[in-house]
Amino acid sequence: LCTAALLILSDPSLGQTARGKDKLKLQSIPNTPAPLEKNTDAEGESLPVGALARLGSIRWRHGGRIIGSALSRDGKRLATVSPESVAVWDMDTGKVLFRFPGFTREERSGVHGYFSGPGIVSFSPDGKWLGVASLGDRAGVWNMSDGAFRGFGPKDEFICEGICHFSADSKEVVLNHGNGGARAWDVTTGKSRRKLPASDVLAFSANGQFYLRLDRDRDNAISVRNMRTDAEIMKFDAIYGEATPAFAANSKSLVLVHDKKKQIQVWDIGAREPRVTFATPKSAISRYTDTKQEFLRYCVEFSPDSKQIVMGTIGGRIHRWDLETKKELPVLGKHLSDIVSVHVSPDGKTVVSTESNGLVRRWDTRTQRELTDLGDYQ
């Protein structure tokens, strides 16, 4: 050490060289750790960086409270909506094909309630587009080939409880937002085509000819109206409280639930009396914890062939009725929480249900058993 000190004192350039080497050595050390290797779980799903394993599965799990869903016409894709995101699922594998961007805090604050009627999210008939409404101030379509989003109109023009409906040729989508009326948009250009007189829409018919209107001026009674002229075709004087009515796929009939009579009614368009009625199942009836007052909460849909109706209930049951024999079919499953929406596959062999807790389930209509094992954990 003494010798080295004497050399540096006698020749200062040696010290400068040593300090320069130290400086270069320090600069070669990275400021941040090298990224860890990305791992996958037992099902091949990617893990967060640094995670070694996943306990359980993310398949068939949205990861948030589901408020609505839609099944593509070919039955190959399912879209689920939560206040945080929109997910599109492969129905064969249970894998997420798209997970569209999360919503801002302001957008999440605009998502509320149990509105899960037909149209909160909808696939175009050709399967190329996914339309979405009722998500704060966001409304528009996603391209199913690349996931690109096309928004429609100024943000402040859209409010909650909107629904969307595609035309038969998939070239335009009708967006309705509360009492603000409806408007048809071109899905490729994003331009508004025309305004429609429809307002307070609960559901559109598949052929785009009719819509169900919630008449707020008549104690929330329901009427069937012409979508282009707004002419009233038929009305129902009874009050339908937690109504999520639906048109049949053939657009010739609709299903309503009479909350006072606790009766499921299937009506043909223009008829004066329901074609068939069924008693509302007890699993659709619940009580408020404070007042003990009864209320109904359910979702109801027709099968694609319009020959059956399917109801998911707050009690976690799936009830089915055959409209030709006028008989109830075996009940499907026991869900962990209330059912938000139900869909029947095109071949009628599978019923898809979504729960408010974020789970997606599939049921075999022939065996009445669940098709997918969600794992031995809750």
C-alpha positions as CSV (number, residue, x, y, z in Angstrom):
1,L,0.0,0.0,0.0
2,C,2.8,2.4,0.9
3,T,4.5,1.6,-2.4
4,A,1.3,2.3,-4.4
5,A,0.8,5.6,-2.6
6,L,4.3,6.7,-3.4
7,L,3.8,5.8,-7.1
8,I,0.6,7.8,-7.3
9,L,2.2,10.8,-5.6
10,S,5.2,10.6,-7.9
11,D,2.9,10.1,-11.1
12,P,-0.7,11.6,-10.7
13,S,-1.7,10.1,-14.1
14,L,-1.7,6.6,-12.5
15,G,-4.5,7.7,-10.1
16,Q,-6.6,9.2,-12.8
17,T,-6.3,6.0,-14.8
18,A,-7.4,3.9,-11.9
19,R,-10.4,6.3,-11.2
20,G,-11.4,6.1,-14.8
21,K,-11.5,2.3,-14.8
22,D,-13.6,2.4,-11.6
23,K,-16.0,4.7,-13.3
24,L,-16.4,2.5,-16.4
25,K,-16.9,-0.5,-14.1
26,L,-19.7,1.2,-12.3
27,Q,-21.4,2.3,-15.5
28,S,-21.5,-1.3,-16.8
29,I,-23.7,-2.4,-13.8
30,P,-27.4,-2.1,-14.8
31,N,-29.6,0.2,-12.8
32,T,-32.5,-2.2,-12.7
33,P,-32.7,-6.0,-12.3
34,A,-32.9,-8.1,-15.4
35,P,-36.5,-9.0,-16.2
36,L,-37.5,-12.4,-14.8
37,E,-38.5,-15.2,-17.1
38,K,-42.2,-15.3,-17.9
39,N,-43.8,-18.5,-16.6
40,T,-47.1,-20.2,-17.4
41,D,-49.5,-22.2,-15.2
42,A,-50.6,-25.8,-15.6
43,E,-53.1,-24.8,-18.3
44,G,-50.6,-22.8,-20.3
45,E,-51.9,-19.4,-19.2
46,S,-49.2,-16.7,-18.6
47,L,-48.4,-15.7,-15.1
48,P,-47.5,-12.3,-13.9
49,V,-43.7,-11.6,-14.1
50,G,-42.0,-13.1,-11.1
51,A,-44.8,-15.5,-10.2
52,L,-43.9,-19.1,-9.9
53,A,-47.3,-20.8,-9.9
54,R,-51.1,-20.2,-9.9
55,L,-53.4,-21.8,-7.4
56,G,-56.5,-22.6,-9.4
57,S,-57.5,-21.5,-12.9
58,I,-58.5,-18.3,-14.7
59,R,-60.5,-20.1,-17.4
60,W,-64.2,-19.4,-17.3
61,R,-63.6,-16.7,-14.8
62,H,-64.1,-13.1,-15.8
63,G,-62.3,-11.7,-12.7
64,G,-65.0,-9.2,-11.8
65,R,-68.7,-8.9,-11.3
66,I,-70.5,-9.8,-14.5
67,I,-73.3,-7.5,-15.4
68,G,-74.2,-8.8,-18.9
69,S,-73.1,-11.2,-21.7
70,A,-73.8,-12.3,-25.3
71,L,-73.3,-15.5,-27.2
72,S,-72.3,-15.3,-30.9
73,R,-74.8,-16.7,-33.4
74,D,-72.6,-19.7,-34.2
75,G,-72.1,-20.4,-30.5
76,K,-68.3,-20.3,-30.7
77,R,-67.7,-17.1,-28.7
78,L,-69.1,-15.6,-25.5
79,A,-68.7,-12.0,-24.4
80,T,-68.9,-11.1,-20.8
81,V,-69.1,-7.6,-19.3
82,S,-68.0,-6.3,-15.9
83,P,-67.6,-2.8,-14.6
84,E,-63.8,-3.2,-15.3
85,S,-63.6,-4.9,-18.6
86,V,-65.1,-6.8,-21.5
87,A,-63.8,-10.4,-22.2
88,V,-64.4,-12.6,-25.2
89,W,-64.2,-16.3,-24.6
90,D,-63.5,-19.3,-26.8
91,M,-66.4,-21.7,-26.0
92,D,-64.4,-24.8,-26.7
93,T,-61.4,-24.1,-24.4
94,G,-62.6,-21.5,-21.9
95,K,-59.6,-19.2,-22.8
96,V,-60.0,-15.5,-23.2
97,L,-59.4,-14.4,-26.8
98,F,-59.7,-10.7,-26.1
99,R,-59.6,-8.7,-22.8
100,F,-60.5,-5.2,-23.8
101,P,-59.0,-2.2,-22.0
102,G,-60.2,-1.5,-18.4
103,F,-62.4,1.4,-17.8
104,T,-61.5,4.6,-15.9
105,R,-62.8,5.3,-12.4
106,E,-65.3,7.8,-13.9
107,E,-66.6,5.2,-16.3
108,R,-66.9,2.5,-13.6
109,S,-68.9,4.9,-11.5
110,G,-71.5,5.0,-14.3
111,V,-72.0,1.2,-14.3
112,H,-74.6,0.1,-11.9
113,G,-77.6,-2.1,-11.3
114,Y,-78.6,-5.5,-12.5
115,F,-79.5,-4.6,-16.1
116,S,-78.7,-7.7,-18.0
117,G,-81.4,-7.7,-20.7
118,P,-80.7,-8.5,-24.3
119,G,-78.4,-5.9,-25.8
120,I,-76.0,-4.6,-23.2
121,V,-73.4,-6.3,-25.3
122,S,-74.1,-7.9,-28.7
123,F,-72.3,-9.8,-31.5
124,S,-73.1,-8.9,-35.1
125,P,-74.8,-11.7,-37.1
126,D,-71.6,-12.3,-39.1
127,G,-69.5,-12.5,-35.9
128,K,-67.1,-9.8,-37.1
129,W,-68.1,-7.1,-34.6
130,L,-69.0,-6.8,-30.9
131,G,-71.2,-3.9,-29.9
132,V,-71.2,-2.6,-26.3
133,A,-73.3,0.0,-24.5
134,S,-74.2,0.8,-20.9
135,L,-70.6,1.3,-19.8
136,G,-70.4,4.8,-18.5
137,D,-69.9,7.0,-21.5
138,R,-68.4,4.4,-23.7
139,A,-70.4,3.0,-26.6
140,G,-69.2,1.5,-29.9
141,V,-67.9,-1.7,-31.5
142,W,-64.8,-3.9,-31.3
143,N,-63.4,-5.6,-34.4
144,M,-63.2,-9.3,-33.6
145,S,-60.2,-9.8,-35.9
146,D,-57.8,-7.3,-34.3
147,G,-59.6,-6.0,-31.2
148,A,-59.6,-2.4,-32.4
149,F,-62.3,-0.2,-30.8
150,R,-64.5,2.3,-32.7
151,G,-66.4,4.7,-30.5
152,F,-69.6,6.4,-31.6
153,G,-70.5,10.0,-31.0
154,P,-69.4,12.5,-28.3
155,K,-68.8,10.9,-24.9
156,D,-71.4,13.0,-23.1
157,E,-74.1,11.8,-25.5
158,F,-74.2,8.3,-23.9
159,I,-75.7,7.4,-20.6
160,C,-76.3,4.2,-18.6
161,E,-78.9,1.5,-19.4
162,G,-78.3,1.6,-23.1
163,I,-78.6,-1.4,-25.4
164,C,-77.3,-2.2,-28.9
165,H,-78.7,-4.1,-31.8
166,F,-77.0,-5.0,-35.2
167,S,-78.8,-5.0,-38.5
168,A,-79.3,-8.3,-40.4
169,D,-76.4,-7.5,-42.8
170,S,-74.1,-6.5,-39.9
171,K,-73.3,-3.1,-41.5
172,E,-74.9,-0.9,-38.9
173,V,-75.7,-1.0,-35.2
174,V,-78.5,0.7,-33.4
175,L,-77.6,2.2,-30.0
176,N,-80.3,3.3,-27.6
177,H,-79.5,5.2,-24.4
178,G,-82.4,5.7,-22.0
179,N,-84.9,8.3,-23.0
180,G,-82.4,10.0,-25.3
181,G,-83.7,8.1,-28.3
182,A,-81.9,5.7,-30.6
183,R,-79.5,6.2,-33.5
184,A,-78.1,3.9,-36.2
185,W,-74.4,4.0,-36.8
186,D,-72.2,2.7,-39.7
187,V,-69.8,0.1,-38.1
188,T,-67.1,0.6,-40.7
189,T,-67.0,4.5,-40.9
190,G,-68.3,5.2,-37.4
191,K,-70.7,7.8,-38.8
192,S,-74.3,8.3,-37.7
193,R,-76.8,7.2,-40.4
194,R,-80.1,8.3,-38.9
195,K,-82.1,8.9,-35.7
196,L,-84.9,6.6,-34.6
197,P,-88.0,7.5,-32.5
198,A,-87.4,4.5,-30.2
199,S,-86.7,5.4,-26.6
200,D,-86.6,3.7,-23.2
201,V,-85.9,0.4,-25.0
202,L,-85.9,-2.9,-23.1
203,A,-85.2,-5.1,-26.1
204,F,-85.1,-5.1,-29.9
205,S,-86.6,-7.9,-32.0
206,A,-84.1,-9.9,-34.1
207,N,-85.5,-8.6,-37.4
208,G,-85.3,-5.0,-36.2
209,Q,-89.0,-4.4,-36.8
210,F,-90.2,-4.1,-33.1
211,Y,-88.9,-2.9,-29.8
212,L,-90.2,-3.2,-26.2
213,R,-90.6,0.1,-24.5
214,L,-90.7,0.8,-20.8
215,D,-93.5,3.4,-20.4
216,R,-92.4,5.5,-17.5
217,D,-95.5,7.7,-17.8
218,R,-97.7,4.6,-17.2
219,D,-96.1,3.3,-14.0
220,N,-93.4,1.4,-15.9
221,A,-95.9,-0.7,-18.0
222,I,-94.5,-2.3,-21.2
223,S,-95.6,-1.8,-24.8
224,V,-94.5,-3.3,-28.2
225,R,-93.8,-0.6,-30.8
226,N,-92.7,-0.2,-34.4
227,M,-89.0,0.7,-34.3
228,R,-89.2,3.1,-37.2
229,T,-92.6,4.8,-36.7
230,D,-92.9,4.3,-32.9
231,A,-96.6,3.2,-33.4
232,E,-97.9,1.2,-30.5
233,I,-98.7,-2.4,-31.5
234,M,-99.7,-3.9,-28.2
235,K,-99.5,-2.9,-24.5
236,F,-99.5,-4.6,-21.2
237,D,-101.2,-2.6,-18.4
238,A,-99.6,-4.7,-15.6
239,I,-96.5,-3.4,-14.0
240,Y,-93.4,-5.4,-14.6
241,G,-90.9,-4.5,-11.9
242,E,-87.5,-6.2,-12.4
243,A,-88.3,-6.8,-16.1
244,T,-85.8,-8.3,-18.5
245,P,-88.2,-9.3,-21.3
246,A,-87.0,-10.9,-24.5
247,F,-88.1,-11.4,-28.1
248,A,-88.0,-14.8,-29.7
249,A,-85.4,-15.4,-32.4
250,N,-88.1,-15.5,-35.0
251,S,-89.4,-12.1,-33.9
252,K,-93.0,-13.5,-33.7
253,S,-93.3,-13.7,-29.9
254,L,-92.0,-12.4,-26.6
255,V,-91.7,-13.5,-23.0
256,L,-92.6,-11.3,-20.0
257,V,-92.8,-12.0,-16.3
258,H,-95.8,-10.6,-14.5
259,D,-94.5,-9.6,-11.1
260,K,-97.9,-9.3,-9.4
261,K,-99.3,-12.6,-10.6
262,K,-95.9,-14.2,-10.4
263,Q,-96.5,-15.6,-13.9
264,I,-94.3,-16.2,-16.9
265,Q,-96.2,-15.1,-20.1
266,V,-95.4,-15.9,-23.7
267,W,-97.2,-13.6,-26.1
268,D,-97.5,-13.7,-29.9
269,I,-97.0,-10.2,-31.4
270,G,-100.4,-8.6,-31.8
271,A,-102.3,-11.1,-29.6
272,R,-104.8,-10.1,-27.0
273,E,-104.0,-13.0,-24.6
274,P,-100.8,-14.9,-23.8
275,R,-100.3,-18.1,-25.8
276,V,-99.0,-19.9,-22.7
277,T,-98.3,-19.1,-19.1
278,F,-96.1,-20.8,-16.4
279,A,-95.8,-20.2,-12.7
280,T,-92.7,-18.2,-11.7
281,P,-90.3,-20.5,-9.9
282,K,-89.7,-19.9,-6.2
283,S,-85.9,-19.5,-6.9
284,A,-86.7,-16.2,-8.7
285,I,-88.4,-14.7,-5.6
286,S,-86.4,-13.1,-2.9
287,R,-87.0,-10.7,0.0
288,Y,-85.4,-7.4,1.1
289,T,-83.6,-7.9,4.3
290,D,-85.0,-4.8,6.0
291,T,-88.6,-4.7,4.9
292,K,-89.0,-8.5,4.1
293,Q,-90.9,-7.4,1.0
294,E,-90.8,-9.8,-1.9
295,F,-89.3,-9.0,-5.2
296,L,-88.4,-10.9,-8.4
297,R,-84.9,-11.1,-9.9
298,Y,-84.2,-13.2,-13.0
299,C,-83.0,-13.3,-16.6
300,V,-85.1,-14.9,-19.3
301,E,-84.3,-15.9,-22.9
302,F,-85.7,-17.9,-25.8
303,S,-83.8,-20.8,-27.4
304,P,-82.5,-20.1,-30.9
305,D,-85.3,-22.2,-32.4
306,S,-87.9,-20.2,-30.4
307,K,-89.4,-23.5,-29.0
308,Q,-88.1,-23.1,-25.4
309,I,-87.7,-20.4,-22.8
310,V,-84.9,-20.5,-20.3
311,M,-84.8,-18.5,-17.0
312,G,-81.9,-17.9,-14.6
313,T,-82.8,-16.8,-11.1
314,I,-81.4,-15.0,-8.1
315,G,-81.6,-18.4,-6.3
316,G,-78.9,-19.8,-8.7
317,R,-81.2,-22.2,-10.7
318,I,-81.8,-22.5,-14.5
319,H,-85.4,-23.3,-15.3
320,R,-86.6,-24.4,-18.8
321,W,-90.0,-24.8,-20.4
322,D,-91.0,-26.5,-23.7
323,L,-93.5,-24.2,-25.5
324,E,-94.9,-27.0,-27.7
325,T,-95.7,-29.5,-24.9
326,K,-96.2,-26.6,-22.4
327,K,-94.2,-28.6,-19.8
328,E,-91.3,-27.7,-17.6
329,L,-88.0,-29.4,-18.3
330,P,-85.5,-30.6,-15.7
331,V,-83.8,-27.8,-13.7
332,L,-80.1,-27.2,-14.4
333,G,-77.5,-26.9,-11.7
334,K,-77.0,-25.0,-8.5
335,H,-74.9,-21.9,-8.9
336,L,-72.9,-20.2,-6.2
337,S,-74.5,-16.8,-6.7
338,D,-77.4,-15.3,-8.7
339,I,-77.5,-15.8,-12.4
340,V,-77.0,-12.7,-14.6
341,S,-77.7,-14.2,-18.0
342,V,-78.5,-17.5,-19.8
343,H,-77.9,-18.5,-23.4
344,V,-78.8,-21.7,-25.4
345,S,-76.3,-23.0,-28.0
346,P,-77.5,-23.2,-31.7
347,D,-77.9,-26.9,-31.5
348,G,-79.8,-26.7,-28.2
349,K,-77.4,-29.1,-26.5
350,T,-75.8,-26.6,-24.2
351,V,-76.9,-23.8,-21.9
352,V,-74.4,-21.2,-21.0
353,S,-74.9,-19.2,-17.8
354,T,-73.0,-16.3,-16.2
355,E,-73.0,-15.5,-12.5
356,S,-72.7,-12.2,-10.8
357,N,-69.5,-13.5,-9.0
358,G,-67.7,-13.7,-12.4
359,L,-68.1,-17.4,-13.2
360,V,-69.1,-18.8,-16.6
361,R,-70.7,-22.2,-16.6
362,R,-71.9,-24.6,-19.3
363,W,-74.6,-27.3,-18.9
364,D,-75.5,-30.4,-20.9
365,T,-79.2,-30.2,-21.6
366,R,-79.4,-34.0,-22.1
367,T,-77.7,-35.1,-18.9
368,Q,-78.4,-31.9,-16.9
369,R,-74.8,-32.0,-15.7
370,E,-72.2,-29.3,-15.9
371,L,-69.7,-29.6,-18.8
372,T,-66.8,-27.8,-17.3
373,D,-65.0,-28.6,-14.1
374,L,-64.3,-25.3,-12.4
375,G,-62.0,-26.9,-9.9
376,D,-62.4,-28.0,-6.3
377,Y,-62.3,-24.6,-4.8
378,Q,-64.5,-21.5,-4.4
